[in-house]
Amino acid sequence: MHDGTLKLEFVEGVCVAAWVNAGLDAFYERLFRSARRGIWRYPVSVDKGISALLFGCFWLEALSNSLLKSALDHMPLNPAATGGLWKALRKSRLIEKLDAIAGFADERSRRELNKLRKDIAKVVELRNRMVHFKDEDTKIARGLSLSTVEDVTTFFSEVPDPPLLRELKGRRARRHAIAIAATARWLSAAYECHLRELKRSEKLLPPPRR
């Protein structure tokens, strides 16, 4: 096995089960970070902006799915109920998954997610526009009368970038990359908070009857 992840289950010190997984979240993270560095080095490169935004969203989706599934597995429900919840949640939008994960965390985590919400919603909107090719023609001039070579040259030298491309390079692309990285950090922190709460609740439970 050269790539992917290996998961082991131990019961009383004995390994009783094993799973393999593609571990795509690690690949997506590396591709995102590489593209993000490219945005800073080559601010006019649309290619870097597209890669950072797409792979960044793939990374957040993979992280959200992994953390949400793990949180559900720790809930005191029977496997059928947990499985049903997971089937419903894994088809939901990224923002809805983030809200679900926030529900497992504390009030501070929920406030932090609210601060990220607008920026990450913009990132998701751009991702959807690219994935589903929802580009649009933007009228930049009307009533033109370009009759000379000089008129044509002057006009084309001042044509602005289409709105979608302006989001994929320079300052705006950097802002979107920052939002993705901040959301990834939030996911990790929210899940750590959930694990702490889980351990604390386990300590408060009465010992099982013998």
N, CA and C atoms as a LAMMPS dump frame, in Angstrom:
ITEM: TIMESTEP
0
ITEM: NUMBER OF ATOMS
630
ITEM: BOX BOUNDS ff ff ff
-5.0000000000000000e+02 5.0000000000000000e+02
-5.0000000000000000e+02 5.0000000000000000e+02
-5.0000000000000000e+02 5.0000000000000000e+02
ITEM: ATOMS id mol type element x y z
1 1 1 N 0.85 -1.187 0
2 1 2 C 0 0 0
3 1 3 C 0.891 1.244 0
4 2 1 N 0.838 2.028 -1.073
5 2 2 C 1.696 3.209 -1.204
6 2 3 C 0.954 4.498 -0.873
7 3 1 N -0.34 4.541 -1.109
8 3 2 C -1.131 5.735 -0.837
9 3 3 C -2.404 5.338 -0.098
10 4 1 N -3.11 6.364 0.399
11 4 2 C -4.353 6.089 1.107
12 4 3 C -4.141 5.999 2.605
13 5 1 N -5.197 5.604 3.309
14 5 2 C -5.132 5.49 4.761
15 5 3 C -5.57 4.098 5.2
16 6 1 N -5.017 3.677 6.322
17 6 2 C -5.35 2.386 6.917
18 6 3 C -5.934 2.641 8.297
19 7 1 N -7.119 2.085 8.549
20 7 2 C -7.779 2.252 9.833
21 7 3 C -7.88 0.899 10.528
22 8 1 N -7.537 0.892 11.813
23 8 2 C -7.567 -0.34 12.598
24 8 3 C -8.506 -0.183 13.783
25 9 1 N -9.196 -1.255 14.128
26 9 2 C -10.062 -1.255 15.304
27 9 3 C -9.485 -2.215 16.333
28 10 1 N -9.313 -1.701 17.559
29 10 2 C -8.758 -2.505 18.642
30 10 3 C -9.803 -2.701 19.731
31 11 1 N -9.87 -3.885 20.241
32 11 2 C -10.716 -4.206 21.382
33 11 3 C -9.851 -4.918 22.413
34 12 1 N -9.698 -4.257 23.555
35 12 2 C -8.885 -4.813 24.643
36 12 3 C -7.482 -5.182 24.163
37 13 1 N -6.894 -4.267 23.395
38 13 2 C -5.513 -4.455 22.956
39 13 3 C -5.322 -5.375 21.771
40 14 1 N -6.42 -5.883 21.208
41 14 2 C -6.33 -6.798 20.067
42 14 3 C -6.964 -6.153 18.84
43 15 1 N -6.27 -6.189 17.726
44 15 2 C -6.805 -5.637 16.478
45 15 3 C -7.848 -6.608 15.928
46 16 1 N -9.084 -6.135 15.815
47 16 2 C -10.171 -7.026 15.4
48 16 3 C -10.715 -6.693 14.011
49 17 1 N -10.322 -5.547 13.449
50 17 2 C -10.82 -5.192 12.118
51 17 3 C -9.883 -4.167 11.487
52 18 1 N -9.935 -4.108 10.154
53 18 2 C -9.083 -3.157 9.425
54 18 3 C -9.82 -2.666 8.189
55 19 1 N -9.595 -1.388 7.845
56 19 2 C -10.201 -0.798 6.655
57 19 3 C -9.138 -0.009 5.897
58 20 1 N -9.303 0.089 4.602
59 20 2 C -8.471 0.983 3.793
60 20 3 C -9.369 2.048 3.181
61 21 1 N -8.78 3.214 2.97
62 21 2 C -9.532 4.343 2.426
63 21 3 C -8.604 5.115 1.503
64 22 1 N -9.17 5.719 0.457
65 22 2 C -8.339 6.474 -0.488
66 22 3 C -7.634 7.651 0.177
67 23 1 N -8.208 8.177 1.255
68 23 2 C -7.572 9.298 1.954
69 23 3 C -7.403 10.518 1.065
70 24 1 N -8.415 10.807 0.258
71 24 2 C -8.307 11.902 -0.7
72 24 3 C -8.16 13.263 -0.027
73 25 1 N -8.607 13.375 1.218
74 25 2 C -8.477 14.668 1.889
75 25 3 C -7.024 15.123 1.956
76 26 1 N -6.098 14.174 2.133
77 26 2 C -4.678 14.533 2.188
78 26 3 C -4.187 15.024 0.826
79 27 1 N -4.641 14.378 -0.248
80 27 2 C -4.259 14.827 -1.595
81 27 3 C -4.835 16.21 -1.885
82 28 1 N -6.115 16.396 -1.547
83 28 2 C -6.754 17.686 -1.787
84 28 3 C -6.05 18.798 -1.016
85 29 1 N -5.655 18.491 0.225
86 29 2 C -4.972 19.507 1.027
87 29 3 C -3.651 19.917 0.38
88 30 1 N -2.869 18.939 -0.065
89 30 2 C -1.586 19.256 -0.694
90 30 3 C -1.782 20.079 -1.972
91 31 1 N -2.766 19.686 -2.781
92 31 2 C -3.029 20.411 -4.022
93 31 3 C -3.508 21.833 -3.749
94 32 1 N -4.333 21.984 -2.719
95 32 2 C -4.796 23.322 -2.351
96 32 3 C -3.638 24.186 -1.885
97 33 1 N -2.813 23.663 -0.991
98 33 2 C -1.714 24.46 -0.452
99 33 3 C -0.719 24.845 -1.544
100 34 1 N -0.481 23.949 -2.479
101 34 2 C 0.413 24.26 -3.597
102 34 3 C -0.168 25.393 -4.445
103 35 1 N -1.48 25.298 -4.747
104 35 2 C -2.12 26.344 -5.541
105 35 3 C -2.163 27.67 -4.783
106 36 1 N -2.369 27.605 -3.465
107 36 2 C -2.419 28.846 -2.675
108 36 3 C -1.079 29.563 -2.721
109 37 1 N 0.017 28.813 -2.635
110 37 2 C 1.333 29.443 -2.76
111 37 3 C 1.473 30.096 -4.133
112 38 1 N 0.924 29.43 -5.158
113 38 2 C 1.001 29.976 -6.506
114 38 3 C 0.256 31.285 -6.653
115 39 1 N -0.847 31.45 -5.915
116 39 2 C -1.615 32.7 -5.978
117 39 3 C -0.764 33.869 -5.516
118 40 1 N 0.037 33.663 -4.457
119 40 2 C 0.885 34.734 -3.946
120 40 3 C 2.051 35.005 -4.896
121 41 1 N 2.59 33.939 -5.499
122 41 2 C 3.738 34.115 -6.388
123 41 3 C 3.337 34.666 -7.752
124 42 1 N 2.183 34.234 -8.239
125 42 2 C 1.729 34.643 -9.569
126 42 3 C 0.313 35.216 -9.456
127 43 1 N 0.179 36.439 -8.986
128 43 2 C -1.141 37.003 -8.697
129 43 3 C -2.049 37.172 -9.913
130 44 1 N -1.486 37.155 -11.129
131 44 2 C -2.34 37.305 -12.319
132 44 3 C -2.712 35.951 -12.925
133 45 1 N -2.295 34.853 -12.28
134 45 2 C -2.572 33.512 -12.814
135 45 3 C -3.973 33.056 -12.401
136 46 1 N -4.841 32.924 -13.377
137 46 2 C -6.179 32.395 -13.11
138 46 3 C -6.107 30.902 -12.797
139 47 1 N -5.164 30.204 -13.433
140 47 2 C -5.016 28.761 -13.206
141 47 3 C -4.836 28.445 -11.728
142 48 1 N -3.973 29.219 -11.05
143 48 2 C -3.721 28.978 -9.623
144 48 3 C -4.973 29.239 -8.799
145 49 1 N -5.715 30.27 -9.164
146 49 2 C -6.939 30.58 -8.435
147 49 3 C -7.985 29.493 -8.586
148 50 1 N -8.127 28.97 -9.811
149 50 2 C -9.083 27.892 -10.042
150 50 3 C -8.693 26.658 -9.232
151 51 1 N -7.413 26.301 -9.278
152 51 2 C -6.943 25.106 -8.554
153 51 3 C -7.14 25.263 -7.053
154 52 1 N -6.806 26.435 -6.525
155 52 2 C -6.951 26.651 -5.079
156 52 3 C -8.408 26.556 -4.661
157 53 1 N -9.291 27.144 -5.438
158 53 2 C -10.697 27.156 -5.063
159 53 3 C -11.321 25.763 -5.189
160 54 1 N -11.05 25.08 -6.284
161 54 2 C -11.651 23.755 -6.471
162 54 3 C -11.099 22.74 -5.477
163 55 1 N -9.778 22.645 -5.395
164 55 2 C -9.202 21.659 -4.478
165 55 3 C -9.44 22.051 -3.019
166 56 1 N -9.533 23.351 -2.754
167 56 2 C -9.867 23.779 -1.396
168 56 3 C -11.262 23.336 -0.999
169 57 1 N -12.219 23.463 -1.913
170 57 2 C -13.583 23.009 -1.624
171 57 3 C -13.646 21.492 -1.503
172 58 1 N -12.907 20.792 -2.365
173 58 2 C -12.852 19.325 -2.243
174 58 3 C -12.309 18.934 -0.867
175 59 1 N -11.288 19.649 -0.425
176 59 2 C -10.672 19.365 0.878
177 59 3 C -11.662 19.599 2.014
178 60 1 N -12.389 20.71 1.969
179 60 2 C -13.371 20.994 3.024
180 60 3 C -14.504 19.975 3.028
181 61 1 N -14.932 19.552 1.842
182 61 2 C -15.988 18.531 1.759
183 61 3 C -15.5 17.223 2.377
184 62 1 N -14.27 16.824 2.031
185 62 2 C -13.733 15.576 2.562
186 62 3 C -13.551 15.651 4.072
187 63 1 N -13.032 16.776 4.554
188 63 2 C -12.86 16.958 6
189 63 3 C -14.203 16.918 6.718
190 64 1 N -15.172 17.629 6.167
191 64 2 C -16.493 17.68 6.794
192 64 3 C -17.121 16.299 6.861
193 65 1 N -17.033 15.556 5.768
194 65 2 C -17.607 14.208 5.753
195 65 3 C -16.934 13.304 6.779
196 66 1 N -15.607 13.37 6.822
197 66 2 C -14.872 12.518 7.751
198 66 3 C -15.193 12.855 9.207
199 67 1 N -15.179 14.128 9.541
200 67 2 C -15.431 14.54 10.923
201 67 3 C -16.879 14.312 11.325
202 68 1 N -17.791 14.575 10.395
203 68 2 C -19.209 14.38 10.702
204 68 3 C -19.52 12.897 10.91
205 69 1 N -18.95 12.05 10.062
206 69 2 C -19.173 10.6 10.208
207 69 3 C -18.607 10.102 11.543
208 70 1 N -17.429 10.594 11.905
209 70 2 C -16.83 10.181 13.175
210 70 3 C -17.667 10.647 14.356
211 71 1 N -18.174 11.878 14.286
212 71 2 C -19.015 12.397 15.373
213 71 3 C -20.296 11.579 15.505
214 72 1 N -20.896 11.216 14.383
215 72 2 C -22.118 10.412 14.426
216 72 3 C -21.849 9.023 14.998
217 73 1 N -20.696 8.467 14.678
218 73 2 C -20.355 7.135 15.187
219 73 3 C -20.245 7.113 16.704
220 74 1 N -19.941 8.274 17.296
221 74 2 C -19.803 8.343 18.753
222 74 3 C -21.107 8.685 19.456
223 75 1 N -22.157 8.897 18.686
224 75 2 C -23.444 9.207 19.313
225 75 3 C -24.064 7.952 19.909
226 76 1 N -24.76 8.081 21.037
227 76 2 C -25.378 6.914 21.694
228 76 3 C -26.653 6.461 20.988
229 77 1 N -26.516 6.079 19.717
230 77 2 C -27.649 5.61 18.925
231 77 3 C -27.336 4.231 18.368
232 78 1 N -28.382 3.509 17.989
233 78 2 C -28.122 2.218 17.365
234 78 3 C -27.593 2.452 15.955
235 79 1 N -26.861 1.493 15.385
236 79 2 C -26.233 1.667 14.069
237 79 3 C -27.204 2.033 12.966
238 80 1 N -28.435 1.53 13.026
239 80 2 C -29.42 1.842 11.984
240 80 3 C -29.757 3.33 11.983
241 81 1 N -29.937 3.894 13.173
242 81 2 C -30.255 5.315 13.274
243 81 3 C -29.081 6.17 12.826
244 82 1 N -27.881 5.798 13.268
245 82 2 C -26.687 6.538 12.862
246 82 3 C -26.493 6.485 11.353
247 83 1 N -26.703 5.29 10.783
248 83 2 C -26.559 5.141 9.342
249 83 3 C -27.553 5.992 8.571
250 84 1 N -28.783 6.073 9.069
251 84 2 C -29.794 6.894 8.418
252 84 3 C -29.441 8.371 8.456
253 85 1 N -28.948 8.828 9.604
254 85 2 C -28.546 10.223 9.719
255 85 3 C -27.401 10.54 8.768
256 86 1 N -26.448 9.616 8.688
257 86 2 C -25.286 9.835 7.833
258 86 3 C -25.691 9.891 6.358
259 87 1 N -26.591 9.037 5.93
260 87 2 C -27.039 9.056 4.541
261 87 3 C -27.696 10.38 4.187
262 88 1 N -28.432 10.946 5.135
263 88 2 C -29.089 12.226 4.889
264 88 3 C -28.084 13.375 4.888
265 89 1 N -27.149 13.347 5.824
266 89 2 C -26.225 14.461 5.965
267 89 3 C -25.162 14.487 4.871
268 90 1 N -24.722 13.341 4.412
269 90 2 C -23.636 13.348 3.428
270 90 3 C -24.077 13.905 2.081
271 91 1 N -25.392 13.987 1.848
272 91 2 C -25.911 14.563 0.611
273 91 3 C -26.225 16.05 0.756
274 92 1 N -26.039 16.579 1.952
275 92 2 C -26.373 17.979 2.194
276 92 3 C -25.265 18.897 1.683
277 93 1 N -25.555 20.19 1.657
278 93 2 C -24.582 21.177 1.2
279 93 3 C -23.481 21.361 2.246
280 94 1 N -22.355 21.892 1.794
281 94 2 C -21.218 22.07 2.696
282 94 3 C -21.59 22.935 3.886
283 95 1 N -22.292 24.039 3.659
284 95 2 C -22.664 24.928 4.766
285 95 3 C -23.514 24.174 5.791
286 96 1 N -24.405 23.32 5.32
287 96 2 C -25.255 22.545 6.232
288 96 3 C -24.425 21.55 7.032
289 97 1 N -23.404 20.975 6.408
290 97 2 C -22.517 20.059 7.144
291 97 3 C -21.736 20.814 8.224
292 98 1 N -21.279 22.013 7.885
293 98 2 C -20.562 22.812 8.874
294 98 3 C -21.473 23.154 10.058
295 99 1 N -22.728 23.469 9.762
296 99 2 C -23.679 23.754 10.843
297 99 3 C -23.899 22.525 11.724
298 100 1 N -23.949 21.353 11.096
299 100 2 C -24.142 20.118 11.865
300 100 3 C -22.947 19.857 12.773
301 101 1 N -21.744 20.08 12.251
302 101 2 C -20.542 19.883 13.064
303 101 3 C -20.506 20.895 14.203
304 102 1 N -20.94 22.128 13.925
305 102 2 C -20.988 23.142 14.982
306 102 3 C -21.932 22.72 16.098
307 103 1 N -22.967 21.951 15.739
308 103 2 C -23.897 21.473 16.752
309 103 3 C -23.259 20.525 17.748
310 104 1 N -22.162 19.881 17.346
311 104 2 C -21.444 18.984 18.257
312 104 3 C -20.427 19.736 19.107
313 105 1 N -20.145 21.005 18.743
314 105 2 C -19.116 21.777 19.435
315 105 3 C -19.75 22.726 20.456
316 106 1 N -19.003 23.757 20.841
317 106 2 C -19.491 24.675 21.867
318 106 3 C -19.955 25.991 21.245
319 107 1 N -20.429 26.888 22.087
320 107 2 C -20.966 28.167 21.619
321 107 3 C -19.893 29.004 20.935
322 108 1 N -18.682 28.946 21.424
323 108 2 C -17.588 29.703 20.799
324 108 3 C -17.361 29.242 19.372
325 109 1 N -17.396 27.947 19.141
326 109 2 C -17.211 27.428 17.791
327 109 3 C -18.325 27.886 16.863
328 110 1 N -19.532 27.945 17.39
329 110 2 C -20.657 28.405 16.564
330 110 3 C -20.511 29.88 16.197
331 111 1 N -20.018 30.675 17.126
332 111 2 C -19.796 32.101 16.822
333 111 3 C -18.71 32.262 15.774
334 112 1 N -17.664 31.457 15.877
335 112 2 C -16.58 31.544 14.898
336 112 3 C -17.057 31.127 13.506
337 113 1 N -17.925 30.122 13.449
338 113 2 C -18.46 29.709 12.149
339 113 3 C -19.296 30.828 11.54
340 114 1 N -20.049 31.536 12.357
341 114 2 C -20.855 32.641 11.846
342 114 3 C -19.991 33.725 11.217
343 115 1 N -18.788 33.922 11.759
344 115 2 C -17.874 34.905 11.177
345 115 3 C -17.346 34.448 9.817
346 116 1 N -17.22 33.139 9.638
347 116 2 C -16.697 32.588 8.382
348 116 3 C -17.776 32.395 7.329
349 117 1 N -19.026 32.415 7.746
350 117 2 C -20.128 31.972 6.886
351 117 3 C -20.19 32.728 5.556
352 118 1 N -20.104 34.044 5.596
353 118 2 C -20.25 34.834 4.371
354 118 3 C -19.136 34.517 3.383
355 119 1 N -17.9 34.442 3.88
356 119 2 C -16.761 34.197 2.985
357 119 3 C -16.8 32.795 2.391
358 120 1 N -17.143 31.799 3.21
359 120 2 C -17.138 30.428 2.686
360 120 3 C -18.336 30.206 1.766
361 121 1 N -19.437 30.919 1.999
362 121 2 C -20.583 30.827 1.09
363 121 3 C -20.208 31.37 -0.285
364 122 1 N -19.409 32.428 -0.315
365 122 2 C -18.937 32.976 -1.596
366 122 3 C -18.038 31.981 -2.308
367 123 1 N -17.168 31.323 -1.552
368 123 2 C -16.287 30.306 -2.133
369 123 3 C -17.102 29.177 -2.757
370 124 1 N -18.104 28.702 -2.038
371 124 2 C -18.944 27.614 -2.551
372 124 3 C -19.704 28.06 -3.797
373 125 1 N -20.183 29.301 -3.781
374 125 2 C -20.893 29.82 -4.955
375 125 3 C -19.991 29.814 -6.187
376 126 1 N -18.748 30.25 -6.028
377 126 2 C -17.803 30.269 -7.14
378 126 3 C -17.481 28.858 -7.605
379 127 1 N -17.288 27.957 -6.647
380 127 2 C -17.034 26.556 -7.009
381 127 3 C -18.181 26.001 -7.847
382 128 1 N -19.4 26.259 -7.437
383 128 2 C -20.56 25.759 -8.174
384 128 3 C -20.649 26.365 -9.569
385 129 1 N -20.316 27.64 -9.676
386 129 2 C -20.344 28.284 -10.999
387 129 3 C -19.349 27.635 -11.945
388 130 1 N -18.184 27.247 -11.423
389 130 2 C -17.176 26.615 -12.283
390 130 3 C -17.536 25.168 -12.6
391 131 1 N -17.958 24.435 -11.585
392 131 2 C -18.27 23.021 -11.788
393 131 3 C -19.435 22.846 -12.756
394 132 1 N -20.437 23.698 -12.625
395 132 2 C -21.627 23.588 -13.48
396 132 3 C -21.59 24.561 -14.65
397 133 1 N -20.442 25.176 -14.861
398 133 2 C -20.204 26.117 -15.959
399 133 3 C -21.329 27.14 -16.055
400 134 1 N -21.518 27.871 -14.966
401 134 2 C -22.555 28.9 -14.933
402 134 3 C -21.95 30.279 -15.165
403 135 1 N -21.125 30.367 -16.202
404 135 2 C -20.571 31.659 -16.576
405 135 3 C -21.619 32.431 -17.379
406 136 1 N -21.497 33.738 -17.383
407 136 2 C -22.473 34.564 -18.077
408 136 3 C -21.764 35.651 -18.865
409 137 1 N -22.395 36.063 -19.976
410 137 2 C -21.883 37.203 -20.727
411 137 3 C -22.2 38.486 -19.966
412 138 1 N -21.229 39.352 -19.864
413 138 2 C -21.403 40.634 -19.187
414 138 3 C -21.224 41.76 -20.192
415 139 1 N -22.254 42.513 -20.4
416 139 2 C -22.177 43.625 -21.353
417 139 3 C -21.308 44.73 -20.778
418 140 1 N -20.324 45.144 -21.542
419 140 2 C -19.394 46.174 -21.063
420 140 3 C -19.512 47.466 -21.857
421 141 1 N -20.227 47.426 -22.961
422 141 2 C -20.377 48.648 -23.758
423 141 3 C -21.583 48.505 -24.671
424 142 1 N -22.145 49.623 -25.059
425 142 2 C -23.249 49.635 -26.016
426 142 3 C -23.135 50.908 -26.862
427 143 1 N -23.767 50.859 -28.003
428 143 2 C -23.716 52.02 -28.895
429 143 3 C -22.318 52.298 -29.416
430 144 1 N -21.521 51.26 -29.642
431 144 2 C -20.151 51.461 -30.106
432 144 3 C -20.128 51.952 -31.549
433 145 1 N -19.079 52.692 -31.855
434 145 2 C -18.849 53.145 -33.237
435 145 3 C -17.344 53.193 -33.455
436 146 1 N -16.756 52.015 -33.595
437 146 2 C -15.304 51.906 -33.756
438 146 3 C -14.98 51.909 -35.244
439 147 1 N -14.53 53.017 -35.728
440 147 2 C -14.341 53.162 -37.174
441 147 3 C -12.886 53.2 -37.604
442 148 1 N -11.985 53.345 -36.642
443 148 2 C -10.568 53.415 -37.013
444 148 3 C -9.779 52.388 -36.21
445 149 1 N -8.589 52.099 -36.691
446 149 2 C -7.705 51.174 -35.985
447 149 3 C -7.395 51.706 -34.593
448 150 1 N -7.215 52.999 -34.472
449 150 2 C -6.929 53.596 -33.168
450 150 3 C -8.095 53.415 -32.208
451 151 1 N -9.331 53.569 -32.73
452 151 2 C -10.505 53.358 -31.885
453 151 3 C -10.55 51.929 -31.356
454 152 1 N -10.32 50.979 -32.266
455 152 2 C -10.36 49.566 -31.884
456 152 3 C -9.264 49.24 -30.88
457 153 1 N -8.066 49.733 -31.135
458 153 2 C -6.931 49.471 -30.246
459 153 3 C -7.187 50.042 -28.853
460 154 1 N -7.691 51.258 -28.813
461 154 2 C -7.974 51.896 -27.522
462 154 3 C -9.047 51.138 -26.761
463 155 1 N -10.094 50.735 -27.473
464 155 2 C -11.192 50.02 -26.813
465 155 3 C -10.72 48.71 -26.197
466 156 1 N -10.001 47.889 -27
467 156 2 C -9.595 46.578 -26.507
468 156 3 C -8.518 46.651 -25.44
469 157 1 N -7.768 47.735 -25.417
470 157 2 C -6.736 47.871 -24.379
471 157 3 C -7.349 48.179 -23.02
472 158 1 N -8.608 48.598 -23.01
473 158 2 C -9.268 48.981 -21.76
474 158 3 C -10.392 48.029 -21.362
475 159 1 N -10.539 46.902 -22.069
476 159 2 C -11.598 45.951 -21.739
477 159 3 C -11.286 45.292 -20.387
478 160 1 N -12.197 45.341 -19.431
479 160 2 C -11.937 44.74 -18.109
480 160 3 C -12.083 43.214 -18.151
481 161 1 N -11.509 42.571 -17.148
482 161 2 C -11.685 41.122 -17.011
483 161 3 C -13.145 40.805 -16.717
484 162 1 N -13.622 39.647 -17.175
485 162 2 C -14.974 39.218 -16.792
486 162 3 C -15.067 39.076 -15.273
487 163 1 N -16.254 39.292 -14.683
488 163 2 C -16.404 39.234 -13.217
489 163 3 C -15.897 37.934 -12.593
490 164 1 N -16.153 36.795 -13.24
491 164 2 C -15.726 35.525 -12.655
492 164 3 C -14.206 35.439 -12.576
493 165 1 N -13.516 35.905 -13.609
494 165 2 C -12.052 35.843 -13.594
495 165 3 C -11.466 36.773 -12.543
496 166 1 N -12.136 37.88 -12.279
497 166 2 C -11.636 38.796 -11.243
498 166 3 C -11.644 38.139 -9.87
499 167 1 N -12.535 37.156 -9.69
500 167 2 C -12.6 36.434 -8.409
501 167 3 C -11.509 35.371 -8.287
502 168 1 N -10.844 35.058 -9.396
503 168 2 C -9.935 33.918 -9.421
504 168 3 C -8.463 34.296 -9.508
505 169 1 N -8.171 35.568 -9.274
506 169 2 C -6.765 35.976 -9.275
507 169 3 C -6.573 37.185 -8.379
508 170 1 N -5.327 37.425 -8.043
509 170 2 C -4.996 38.602 -7.257
510 170 3 C -5.575 38.606 -5.854
511 171 1 N -5.961 39.785 -5.414
512 171 2 C -6.409 39.978 -4.036
513 171 3 C -7.633 39.141 -3.7
514 172 1 N -8.579 39.038 -4.627
515 172 2 C -9.8 38.286 -4.343
516 172 3 C -9.508 36.791 -4.22
517 173 1 N -8.656 36.282 -5.076
518 173 2 C -8.299 34.86 -4.985
519 173 3 C -7.596 34.57 -3.664
520 174 1 N -6.738 35.487 -3.232
521 174 2 C -6.068 35.302 -1.936
522 174 3 C -7.082 35.288 -0.802
523 175 1 N -8.076 36.175 -0.885
524 175 2 C -9.104 36.212 0.165
525 175 3 C -9.885 34.905 0.221
526 176 1 N -10.206 34.332 -0.934
527 176 2 C -10.934 33.065 -0.957
528 176 3 C -10.073 31.937 -0.381
529 177 1 N -8.778 31.932 -0.714
530 177 2 C -7.877 30.9 -0.183
531 177 3 C -7.755 31.017 1.329
532 178 1 N -7.7 32.242 1.83
533 178 2 C -7.631 32.456 3.28
534 178 3 C -8.891 31.925 3.948
535 179 1 N -10.05 32.139 3.33
536 179 2 C -11.315 31.652 3.898
537 179 3 C -11.338 30.129 3.958
538 180 1 N -10.812 29.485 2.92
539 180 2 C -10.768 28.017 2.903
540 180 3 C -9.869 27.498 4.02
541 181 1 N -8.676 28.066 4.142
542 181 2 C -7.737 27.62 5.179
543 181 3 C -8.312 27.868 6.576
544 182 1 N -8.99 29.002 6.766
545 182 2 C -9.584 29.31 8.068
546 182 3 C -10.698 28.328 8.408
547 183 1 N -11.473 27.931 7.408
548 183 2 C -12.557 26.974 7.644
549 183 3 C -11.996 25.599 7.981
550 184 1 N -10.908 25.219 7.334
551 184 2 C -10.264 23.94 7.662
552 184 3 C -9.768 23.934 9.097
553 185 1 N -9.179 25.059 9.531
554 185 2 C -8.731 25.149 10.926
555 185 3 C -9.923 25.099 11.874
556 186 1 N -11.004 25.758 11.474
557 186 2 C -12.207 25.728 12.318
558 186 3 C -12.734 24.306 12.452
559 187 1 N -12.748 23.549 11.378
560 187 2 C -13.229 22.166 11.43
561 187 3 C -12.424 21.342 12.426
562 188 1 N -11.117 21.468 12.359
563 188 2 C -10.265 20.698 13.278
564 188 3 C -10.505 21.112 14.728
565 189 1 N -10.611 22.425 14.959
566 189 2 C -10.83 22.912 16.326
567 189 3 C -12.202 22.493 16.846
568 190 1 N -13.221 22.562 15.989
569 190 2 C -14.57 22.183 16.415
570 190 3 C -14.626 20.705 16.768
571 191 1 N -13.919 19.895 15.994
572 191 2 C -13.945 18.461 16.28
573 191 3 C -13.18 18.144 17.567
574 192 1 N -12.073 18.843 17.794
575 192 2 C -11.338 18.657 19.051
576 192 3 C -12.222 19.026 20.234
577 193 1 N -12.999 20.068 20.067
578 193 2 C -13.93 20.478 21.13
579 193 3 C -14.956 19.379 21.383
580 194 1 N -15.461 18.794 20.29
581 194 2 C -16.432 17.703 20.428
582 194 3 C -15.823 16.517 21.179
583 195 1 N -14.577 16.178 20.865
584 195 2 C -13.929 15.051 21.537
585 195 3 C -13.752 15.327 23.035
586 196 1 N -13.404 16.573 23.377
587 196 2 C -13.261 16.917 24.797
588 196 3 C -14.594 16.784 25.518
589 197 1 N -15.661 17.271 24.876
590 197 2 C -16.98 17.158 25.485
591 197 3 C -17.391 15.699 25.62
592 198 1 N -17.027 14.889 24.64
593 198 2 C -17.362 13.468 24.67
594 198 3 C -16.67 12.774 25.837
595 199 1 N -15.382 13.07 26.033
596 199 2 C -14.637 12.464 27.135
597 199 3 C -15.197 12.924 28.48
598 200 1 N -15.567 14.21 28.546
599 200 2 C -16.119 14.729 29.791
600 200 3 C -17.454 14.059 30.12
601 201 1 N -18.315 13.863 29.111
602 201 2 C -19.615 13.237 29.348
603 201 3 C -19.456 11.773 29.741
604 202 1 N -18.438 11.113 29.189
605 202 2 C -18.202 9.717 29.551
606 202 3 C -17.803 9.592 31.018
607 203 1 N -17.059 10.576 31.507
608 203 2 C -16.651 10.554 32.912
609 203 3 C -17.842 10.784 33.841
610 204 1 N -18.85 11.51 33.346
611 204 2 C -20.01 11.816 34.163
612 204 3 C -21.039 10.695 34.183
613 205 1 N -20.918 9.77 33.249
614 205 2 C -21.873 8.676 33.205
615 205 3 C -21.676 7.737 34.392
616 206 1 N -22.74 7.179 34.927
617 206 2 C -22.588 6.232 36.025
618 206 3 C -21.922 4.943 35.527
619 207 1 N -21.205 4.253 36.382
620 207 2 C -20.569 3.012 35.939
621 207 3 C -21.617 1.967 35.578
622 208 1 N -21.291 1.115 34.593
623 208 2 C -22.283 0.092 34.191
624 208 3 C -22.538 -0.899 35.314
625 209 1 N -23.758 -1.38 35.403
626 209 2 C -24.114 -2.385 36.398
627 209 3 C -23.495 -3.738 36.025
628 210 1 N -23.084 -4.433 37.021
629 210 2 C -22.464 -5.761 36.803
630 210 3 C -23.429 -6.852 37.253
